Amino acid sequence: MVIVALLAFIAPLVCERIGIPIVVGEIIFGLTVGIGVTLYSWFMGDGPVVFGESLHFLSLIGLIFLMFLAGLEIDLNIIFSQGPRTLLKAAMLFEITLILSYLAICLLAGFFVELAGIDVFFLALVLSTTSVGVVVPTLRERRSSKTDEGQSILLAAIFADFATMTLLMLYTIGFSFESDTANVTILPVLFLAFLLALFLAIYLVGRAAIWRFPNMLARFFRMDDPTEIGVRSSIAILFIFVAISGMLADEASKSIAILGAFLAGVVLTLIFQKRELLEKQLSGLGFGFFIPFFFIYLGLTFDFGSILETQSLLMLIPVLLIVAYMVKILPSMIYIPQYGSRKALRIGILLSARLSLIIAAAEVGSEMGLINQALKSTIILVGVLTSIISPILFRKSFPGVDGQ
């Protein structure tokens, strides 16, 4: 834990200097330490390295927090303010991406044994993700988040996040009940109805409380509140969703709990329209402590052996990387009439960055048995590579609004 805490402190300092996303740096640091520990254990003749339960627990909380903050990033004001035309383009882009991803995986399954027999639709969903956590900082750095192009990119990324997680949640809920053939249709419906009822109840209670007790709820956003009641209530809502999701879907409690955390973030987004301070406090807690444990632990436990043991997997990585870019760049051509071919191309390049959600989706797929450990490691590696390459290419092609 001391090593992980020190890496979490050092990673942002190094990443800012070399210009890569912090979460990518955390994974790389974790990979480096994991390789070092494995090599040391191998040279000393010890058995495989086993990390303590405390690290595993903290990494799980980090993943839950990551999905919670991903839900908080869904800014519905942006979606509504952009108008139906821009929203329709974002929806078309996601739909085309999902179709192309599905067709590409079906085609690749005929050439790679590792893809034979896997759940094609799930893997297509994984490739349809976009990392808002990479897109937003990149746009802000170029001072272009408020431009028309920047708003289109942001809306497309937010829509892809929301649509992917919604479909993933529905798909995972249905899959988790497949073992009970007698209730294969009724149980997912009842579970989803209960979860949505909880979602609606918390939203209605929260909105009514804001109208009736505005002065009391103003404490949620005060910097000098010694009780940090806003953070406490947010975490309470988070774990209510996580606990109920886990209890109702016992067959896949971890996977469904992760998706329940995403819903908790969305409901807070709906309740609090002006939540910048609360979001900053929660981000400080999440990204300052829990989430680095998840990313670094992911690097520490990264399964290089499963990739290196199979030569075809080494060939699959560059192929998946190319597919990951093509399924985003080709649909982005719908922006050519509005922005021109060059801007449409760089929109597709930036939207190809996948990190937080693709890792979370790979984790869910692994827990559910939809993908094996080797494919999970391959997906994570592809996600890390896109998150390094996409911002660099976007910065090269986009000088920024001030021409610098």
C-alpha positions as CSV (number, residue, x, y, z in Angstrom):
1,M,0.0,0.0,0.0
2,V,2.9,2.3,0.7
3,I,4.3,1.7,-2.8
4,V,0.9,2.2,-4.5
5,A,0.4,5.5,-2.5
6,L,3.8,6.8,-3.5
7,L,3.2,5.9,-7.2
8,A,-0.1,7.7,-7.0
9,F,1.7,10.8,-5.8
10,I,4.6,10.6,-8.3
11,A,2.5,9.7,-11.4
12,P,0.8,13.1,-12.0
13,L,4.1,15.0,-11.6
14,V,5.7,12.8,-14.3
15,C,2.7,12.7,-16.6
16,E,2.3,16.5,-16.7
17,R,5.9,16.8,-17.8
18,I,5.7,14.2,-20.6
19,G,2.2,15.1,-21.7
20,I,0.2,11.9,-21.2
21,P,-3.1,11.3,-19.3
22,I,-2.5,10.7,-15.6
23,V,-4.5,7.4,-15.6
24,V,-2.3,6.1,-18.4
25,G,0.8,7.0,-16.3
26,E,-0.7,5.2,-13.3
27,I,-1.2,2.0,-15.3
28,I,2.3,2.3,-16.7
29,F,3.8,2.8,-13.2
30,G,1.8,-0.2,-12.0
31,L,3.0,-2.3,-15.0
32,T,6.6,-1.3,-14.3
33,V,6.4,-2.3,-10.6
34,G,4.5,-5.4,-11.4
35,I,7.1,-6.6,-13.9
36,G,9.9,-5.7,-11.4
37,V,8.2,-7.7,-8.6
38,T,7.6,-10.6,-10.9
39,L,11.2,-10.7,-12.1
40,Y,12.5,-10.4,-8.6
41,S,10.3,-13.3,-7.5
42,W,11.4,-15.4,-10.5
43,F,15.1,-14.7,-9.9
44,M,14.7,-15.5,-6.2
45,G,12.9,-18.8,-7.0
46,D,9.8,-17.8,-5.2
47,G,6.3,-18.7,-6.3
48,P,3.8,-16.3,-8.1
49,V,3.3,-13.0,-6.5
50,V,0.0,-12.7,-4.5
51,F,-1.2,-9.3,-3.6
52,G,-3.1,-8.7,-0.3
53,E,-6.8,-8.5,0.0
54,S,-6.6,-4.9,1.1
55,L,-5.2,-3.8,-2.3
56,H,-7.9,-5.8,-4.1
57,F,-10.6,-4.2,-1.9
58,L,-9.3,-0.6,-2.5
59,S,-9.0,-1.2,-6.2
60,L,-12.7,-2.4,-6.3
61,I,-13.8,0.8,-4.4
62,G,-11.7,2.7,-6.9
63,L,-13.5,1.1,-9.8
64,I,-16.9,1.8,-8.2
65,F,-15.8,5.5,-7.7
66,L,-14.6,5.6,-11.3
67,M,-18.0,4.6,-12.6
68,F,-19.7,6.9,-10.2
69,L,-17.7,9.9,-11.4
70,A,-18.3,8.8,-15.0
71,G,-22.0,9.1,-14.4
72,L,-21.4,12.6,-12.9
73,E,-19.7,13.6,-16.1
74,I,-22.9,13.1,-18.1
75,D,-23.9,16.8,-18.5
76,L,-27.5,16.7,-19.7
77,N,-27.5,20.5,-20.1
78,I,-25.0,20.1,-22.9
79,I,-27.2,17.4,-24.6
80,F,-30.3,19.6,-24.3
81,S,-28.6,22.9,-25.3
82,Q,-27.1,21.4,-28.5
83,G,-30.5,20.9,-30.1
84,P,-31.9,17.8,-31.8
85,R,-29.7,18.0,-34.9
86,T,-26.4,17.8,-33.0
87,L,-27.8,15.1,-30.7
88,L,-29.0,13.1,-33.7
89,K,-25.5,13.2,-35.2
90,A,-24.0,12.0,-31.9
91,A,-26.6,9.1,-31.9
92,M,-25.9,8.3,-35.5
93,L,-22.1,8.2,-34.8
94,F,-22.6,5.8,-31.9
95,E,-25.0,3.6,-33.9
96,I,-22.6,3.3,-36.9
97,T,-19.7,2.7,-34.6
98,L,-21.5,-0.2,-32.9
99,I,-22.5,-1.7,-36.2
100,L,-19.0,-1.4,-37.7
101,S,-17.5,-2.9,-34.4
102,Y,-19.9,-5.8,-34.6
103,L,-19.0,-6.5,-38.2
104,A,-15.3,-6.2,-37.6
105,I,-15.4,-8.6,-34.7
106,C,-17.4,-11.1,-36.7
107,L,-14.8,-10.9,-39.5
108,L,-11.8,-11.1,-37.1
109,A,-13.3,-14.2,-35.4
110,G,-12.6,-16.1,-38.6
111,F,-8.9,-15.4,-38.4
112,F,-8.1,-15.4,-34.7
113,V,-8.8,-18.4,-32.5
114,E,-9.0,-16.2,-29.4
115,L,-12.1,-14.5,-30.8
116,A,-13.9,-17.7,-31.8
117,G,-16.8,-18.4,-29.6
118,I,-16.7,-15.1,-27.7
119,D,-19.7,-12.8,-27.2
120,V,-19.5,-10.7,-30.3
121,F,-22.0,-8.1,-29.2
122,F,-20.3,-7.5,-25.9
123,L,-16.9,-7.0,-27.5
124,A,-18.6,-4.6,-30.0
125,L,-19.9,-2.6,-27.1
126,V,-16.5,-2.5,-25.6
127,L,-15.0,-1.1,-28.8
128,S,-17.8,1.6,-29.0
129,T,-16.7,3.3,-25.8
130,T,-15.1,6.7,-25.7
131,S,-13.1,8.2,-22.8
132,V,-14.6,11.5,-21.6
133,G,-11.8,11.6,-19.1
134,V,-9.3,11.9,-22.0
135,V,-11.5,14.0,-24.3
136,V,-12.3,16.8,-21.8
137,P,-8.7,17.6,-20.7
138,T,-7.5,17.5,-24.3
139,L,-10.1,20.0,-25.4
140,R,-9.5,22.3,-22.4
141,E,-5.7,22.3,-23.2
142,R,-6.5,23.4,-26.7
143,R,-8.9,26.0,-25.3
144,S,-11.5,24.6,-27.7
145,S,-14.1,23.1,-25.4
146,K,-16.5,26.0,-26.0
147,T,-16.1,26.1,-29.8
148,D,-18.8,24.5,-32.0
149,E,-16.4,21.7,-32.9
150,G,-15.4,21.1,-29.3
151,Q,-19.0,21.0,-28.2
152,S,-19.8,18.4,-30.9
153,I,-16.9,16.3,-29.8
154,L,-17.9,16.6,-26.2
155,L,-21.6,15.7,-26.9
156,A,-20.5,12.7,-29.0
157,A,-18.3,11.4,-26.2
158,I,-20.9,11.9,-23.5
159,F,-23.6,10.2,-25.7
160,A,-21.3,7.3,-26.4
161,D,-20.5,6.9,-22.7
162,F,-24.2,7.0,-21.7
163,A,-25.4,4.7,-24.5
164,T,-22.6,2.2,-23.9
165,M,-23.1,2.0,-20.2
166,T,-26.9,1.8,-20.6
167,L,-26.7,-1.1,-23.1
168,L,-23.9,-2.7,-21.1
169,M,-26.1,-2.6,-18.0
170,L,-29.1,-4.1,-19.8
171,Y,-27.0,-6.7,-21.4
172,T,-25.2,-7.7,-18.2
173,I,-28.5,-7.8,-16.2
174,G,-30.0,-10.2,-18.8
175,F,-26.9,-12.4,-18.9
176,S,-26.7,-12.6,-15.1
177,F,-30.1,-14.3,-15.0
178,E,-29.6,-16.7,-17.9
179,S,-28.8,-19.5,-15.5
180,D,-32.3,-19.4,-14.2
181,T,-34.1,-20.5,-17.4
182,A,-37.5,-20.5,-15.7
183,N,-37.3,-16.8,-14.9
184,V,-35.0,-15.7,-17.8
185,T,-37.6,-13.1,-19.0
186,I,-39.2,-11.9,-15.8
187,L,-36.3,-11.5,-13.5
188,P,-34.3,-9.0,-15.5
189,V,-37.5,-7.0,-16.1
190,L,-38.3,-6.9,-12.3
191,F,-34.7,-6.1,-11.4
192,L,-34.5,-3.2,-14.0
193,A,-38.0,-2.0,-12.9
194,F,-36.9,-1.9,-9.3
195,L,-33.6,-0.1,-10.1
196,L,-35.4,2.5,-12.3
197,A,-38.0,3.0,-9.6
198,L,-35.2,3.6,-7.0
199,F,-33.6,6.0,-9.5
200,L,-36.8,7.9,-10.1
201,A,-37.7,8.0,-6.3
202,I,-34.3,9.5,-5.3
203,Y,-34.5,12.0,-8.2
204,L,-38.1,13.1,-7.2
205,V,-37.2,13.3,-3.5
206,G,-34.1,15.3,-4.3
207,R,-35.8,17.7,-6.6
208,A,-38.7,18.3,-4.2
209,A,-36.2,18.9,-1.3
210,I,-34.4,21.5,-3.4
211,W,-37.6,23.4,-3.9
212,R,-38.9,23.1,-0.3
213,F,-35.6,23.5,1.6
214,P,-33.2,25.5,-0.5
215,N,-31.4,27.1,2.4
216,M,-30.7,23.8,4.1
217,L,-29.5,22.2,0.8
218,A,-27.2,25.2,0.2
219,R,-24.9,23.5,2.7
220,F,-24.2,20.9,0.1
221,F,-22.2,23.5,-1.8
222,R,-20.5,25.4,0.9
223,M,-16.7,25.4,1.1
224,D,-16.7,26.0,4.8
225,D,-19.2,23.3,5.9
226,P,-17.3,21.3,8.5
227,T,-19.5,18.2,8.1
228,E,-19.1,17.9,4.3
229,I,-22.7,16.9,4.1
230,G,-22.8,17.1,0.3
231,V,-20.0,14.5,0.0
232,R,-21.6,12.3,2.7
233,S,-25.0,12.3,1.0
234,S,-23.5,11.6,-2.4
235,I,-21.5,8.6,-1.1
236,A,-24.7,7.4,0.7
237,I,-26.6,7.5,-2.6
238,L,-23.6,5.7,-4.3
239,F,-23.6,2.8,-2.0
240,I,-27.4,2.5,-1.8
241,F,-27.3,1.8,-5.6
242,V,-24.2,-0.4,-5.3
243,A,-25.7,-2.5,-2.4
244,I,-29.2,-2.9,-3.9
245,S,-27.7,-3.8,-7.3
246,G,-25.4,-6.4,-5.7
247,M,-28.2,-8.0,-3.6
248,L,-30.7,-8.2,-6.5
249,A,-28.2,-9.7,-8.9
250,D,-26.3,-12.1,-6.7
251,E,-24.9,-14.1,-9.6
252,A,-22.9,-11.1,-10.8
253,S,-22.9,-8.8,-7.8
254,K,-19.6,-7.1,-8.6
255,S,-20.4,-6.5,-12.2
256,I,-23.9,-5.2,-11.6
257,A,-22.7,-3.1,-8.6
258,I,-20.2,-1.3,-10.8
259,L,-23.0,-0.4,-13.2
260,G,-25.2,0.6,-10.3
261,A,-22.5,3.1,-9.3
262,F,-22.8,4.7,-12.8
263,L,-26.6,5.1,-12.2
264,A,-25.9,6.8,-8.9
265,G,-23.7,9.4,-10.6
266,V,-26.4,10.0,-13.2
267,V,-29.1,10.6,-10.6
268,L,-26.9,13.2,-8.8
269,T,-26.4,14.9,-12.2
270,L,-30.2,15.2,-12.6
271,I,-30.8,16.4,-9.0
272,F,-28.0,19.0,-8.8
273,Q,-27.7,21.2,-11.9
274,K,-25.1,23.4,-10.3
275,R,-22.8,20.9,-8.8
276,E,-19.3,22.1,-9.7
277,L,-18.1,22.3,-6.0
278,L,-19.7,19.0,-5.1
279,E,-18.2,17.3,-8.2
280,K,-14.8,18.8,-7.4
281,Q,-14.9,17.5,-3.8
282,L,-16.0,14.0,-5.0
283,S,-13.3,14.0,-7.7
284,G,-10.7,15.0,-5.1
285,L,-11.7,12.0,-3.0
286,G,-11.9,9.6,-5.9
287,F,-9.0,10.6,-8.1
288,G,-6.9,11.6,-5.1
289,F,-7.1,8.3,-3.3
290,F,-9.3,5.4,-4.5
291,I,-9.1,5.5,-8.3
292,P,-5.3,5.5,-8.4
293,F,-5.4,2.3,-6.4
294,F,-7.6,0.7,-9.2
295,F,-5.4,1.8,-12.1
296,I,-2.1,1.0,-10.3
297,Y,-3.4,-2.4,-9.1
298,L,-4.6,-3.1,-12.6
299,G,-1.0,-2.6,-13.8
300,L,0.5,-4.6,-10.9
301,T,-1.8,-7.6,-11.8
302,F,-1.6,-7.2,-15.6
303,D,-1.4,-10.6,-17.1
304,F,1.6,-10.4,-19.6
305,G,2.0,-14.1,-19.5
306,S,-1.4,-14.9,-21.2
307,I,-0.5,-12.5,-24.0
308,L,3.1,-13.6,-24.5
309,E,2.1,-17.3,-24.4
310,T,0.0,-17.0,-27.5
311,Q,1.7,-15.6,-30.6
312,S,-1.6,-14.8,-32.4
313,L,-2.5,-12.5,-29.5
314,L,0.6,-10.4,-30.2
315,M,-0.7,-10.1,-33.8
316,L,-4.2,-9.3,-32.6
317,I,-3.1,-6.2,-30.6
318,P,-2.2,-4.1,-33.7
319,V,-5.2,-5.4,-35.6
320,L,-7.6,-4.4,-32.8
321,L,-5.8,-1.0,-32.5
322,I,-6.5,-0.3,-36.2
323,V,-10.1,-1.5,-35.9
324,A,-10.5,0.7,-32.8
325,Y,-9.6,3.8,-34.9
326,M,-11.5,2.8,-38.0
327,V,-14.8,2.3,-36.2
328,K,-14.6,5.8,-34.8
329,I,-13.0,7.7,-37.8
330,L,-15.3,6.3,-40.5
331,P,-18.6,7.3,-38.7
332,S,-17.1,10.8,-37.9
333,M,-17.2,11.5,-41.6
334,I,-20.9,12.6,-41.0
335,Y,-19.4,15.9,-39.7
336,I,-17.8,16.7,-43.1
337,P,-20.7,18.9,-44.4
338,Q,-20.5,20.9,-41.1
339,Y,-16.8,21.1,-40.5
340,G,-14.9,19.8,-43.5
341,S,-12.9,16.6,-44.0
342,R,-9.8,17.6,-41.9
343,K,-11.9,18.5,-38.8
344,A,-14.1,15.4,-39.2
345,L,-10.9,13.3,-39.2
346,R,-9.5,14.8,-36.0
347,I,-13.0,14.4,-34.3
348,G,-12.8,10.7,-35.1
349,I,-9.2,10.6,-33.8
350,L,-10.0,12.1,-30.5
351,L,-13.2,10.1,-30.0
352,S,-11.0,6.9,-30.5
353,A,-9.4,7.5,-27.1
354,R,-10.7,4.8,-24.8
355,L,-9.5,4.3,-21.2
356,S,-11.8,4.4,-18.1
357,L,-14.9,2.8,-19.6
358,I,-13.1,0.3,-21.8
359,I,-11.2,-1.0,-18.7
360,A,-14.4,-1.1,-16.6
361,A,-16.3,-2.9,-19.4
362,A,-13.4,-5.4,-19.8
363,E,-13.5,-5.9,-16.0
364,V,-17.3,-6.6,-16.2
365,G,-16.8,-9.0,-19.1
366,S,-14.1,-10.9,-17.3
367,E,-16.2,-11.2,-14.1
368,M,-19.2,-12.4,-16.1
369,G,-17.2,-14.9,-18.1
370,L,-17.9,-13.2,-21.4
371,I,-14.2,-12.8,-22.2
372,N,-11.1,-14.6,-20.9
373,Q,-8.2,-13.2,-19.0
374,A,-5.9,-13.0,-22.1
375,L,-8.5,-11.0,-24.1
376,K,-9.2,-8.8,-21.1
377,S,-5.5,-7.9,-21.0
378,T,-5.4,-7.3,-24.7
379,I,-8.4,-4.9,-24.5
380,I,-6.8,-3.0,-21.7
381,L,-3.5,-2.6,-23.6
382,V,-5.4,-1.4,-26.7
383,G,-7.3,1.1,-24.5
384,V,-4.0,2.4,-23.0
385,L,-2.4,2.8,-26.5
386,T,-5.4,4.7,-27.9
387,S,-5.3,7.1,-24.9
388,I,-1.7,7.9,-25.6
389,I,-1.9,8.1,-29.4
390,S,-5.2,10.0,-29.8
391,P,-4.4,13.2,-27.7
392,I,-1.0,13.4,-29.4
393,L,-2.4,13.2,-32.9
394,F,-5.2,15.6,-32.0
395,R,-2.7,18.2,-30.6
396,K,-0.6,17.9,-33.7
397,S,-3.6,18.6,-36.0
398,F,-5.3,21.2,-33.8
399,P,-3.2,24.3,-33.0
400,G,-5.9,25.6,-30.7
401,V,-8.3,28.6,-31.0
402,D,-5.5,31.1,-30.3
403,G,-3.3,29.6,-33.0
404,Q,-0.6,28.4,-30.6
